[in-house]
Amino acid sequence: MENDLSNYRKIYKKSELSIKEVPENPIELFQKWFFEVEEFGGDIEANAMTVSTLGIDGFPNNRIVLLKKYTWEGFIFYTNYNSQKGKAIKQNPNVCLSFFWHNIERQVIIKGKAEKIAENLSDGYFESRPNGSKLGAWASDQSDVVSSRQFLDDRLASFEKKYENKEIPRPAHWGGYIVKPVSIEFWQGRPNRMHDRIRYSLQENFDWKIERLAP
Ligand SMILES: Cc1cc2nc3c(=O)[nH]c(=O)nc-3n(C[C@H](O)[C@H](O)[C@H](O)COP(=O)(O)O)c2cc1C
């Protein structure tokens, strides 16, 4: 079987990125791009990003998670600390995040170090989640092998019963990571595959070095 995809060809022409116009701090540019992606619209989950970790088996591992907050310090997502990604981060906190915003032909690639956020911040976010999601965090030992769907449904039912008419606390194994960036690349698709790529790299004095990369 084969499926030749060589005719998949798109001309990228929606925007440009000029090194003369970029701000000194990449978080500012991230914010500008994020707002533009939202404004541009279309069927897109703008905060969905790929998180890559170095797996304990030596392979890179990717998965999509939702970015829940960004600040001058970094990028925050929530997950199960005992999951495959949690174990990988414990062993090696170097991660890579990437976004593909196809509506406006942009990619952002962030390299950084992941660390757990303060417990009270995880509590605050957990509290804001719908009850169903809270119970899901209790019911799922994320990334473990399970015997069946029935097993999961039964686990959920047992936690529904346990917390019926009660406040649902945050499980200690569930919370946020902040990824503190050391480099951020902004990629804007351009015609003829001559895309714009601008990379920010964090220097020892905490200034950001800004360079253009060949596409
Ligand atoms: C659109 C989308 C959003 C997701 N958001 C999250 C998330 O915010 N947190 C999370 O732990 N998993 C999220 N997942 C599930 C992950 O992709 C992944 O299956 C899970 O975290 C287990 O990954 P691991 O076994 O590599 O640790 C999301 C998946 C998709 C497709």
The ligand as a Gaussian input file, in Angstrom:
#p B3LYP/6-31G(d) Opt

LIG

0 1
 C       -6.321000      18.565000      22.463000
 C       -5.710000      17.771000      23.583000
 C       -5.529000      18.357000      24.823000
 C       -4.936000      17.658000      25.874000
 N       -4.696000      18.309000      27.051000
 C       -4.052000      17.656000      28.037000
 C       -3.669000      18.366000      29.225000
 O       -3.873000      19.582000      29.371000
 N       -3.038000      17.647000      30.208000
 C       -2.753000      16.311000      30.067000
 O       -2.193000      15.724000      30.992000
 N       -3.080000      15.638000      28.957000
 C       -3.712000      16.277000      27.928000
 N       -4.034000      15.605000      26.771000
 C       -3.706000      14.156000      26.685000
 C       -2.216000      13.985000      26.336000
 O       -2.019000      14.180000      24.953000
 C       -1.659000      12.600000      26.745000
 O       -2.436000      11.570000      26.183000
 C       -1.617000      12.396000      28.262000
 O       -1.194000      13.567000      28.937000
 C       -0.698000      11.247000      28.631000
 O        0.602000      11.519000      28.160000
 P        1.892000      10.722000      28.689000
 O        1.523000       9.285000      28.799000
 O        2.940000      10.956000      27.648000
 O        2.282000      11.327000      30.016000
 C       -4.579000      16.296000      25.698000
 C       -4.770000      15.695000      24.441000
 C       -5.300000      16.425000      23.406000
 C       -5.441000      15.770000      22.043000

